[in-house]
Amino acid sequence: MKKFMLVASLVLLSGCTEMVPPGYVGVILTPAGFSDVVLQPGRHACWGRDRIILIETKEETIQEPMSILCKDDLNFKFDLNE
């Protein structure tokens, strides 16, 4: 009975909990590949050889000035937001 309790406690302690911070989402990486579940911010559990990979979800806007030169004297200047 003591061996069973020892094995059960080792199995329970082999897992981990990791925090997915705000501004990130997580996916679980298993030995077979990535899981299909997207983990929202919060605390999540992973077991055995699984790991949680964080992906940043912050959007960045890049502004690039553009100018179009036409044959006539009409030229266009504008900013392109990507």
Buried (B, 14 or more C-beta within 10 A) or exposed (E): EEEEEEEEEEEEEEEEEBEBEEEBBBBBBBEEEEBEEEBEBEEBEBEEEBBBEBEEEEEEEEEEEEEEEEEEEEEEEEEEEE
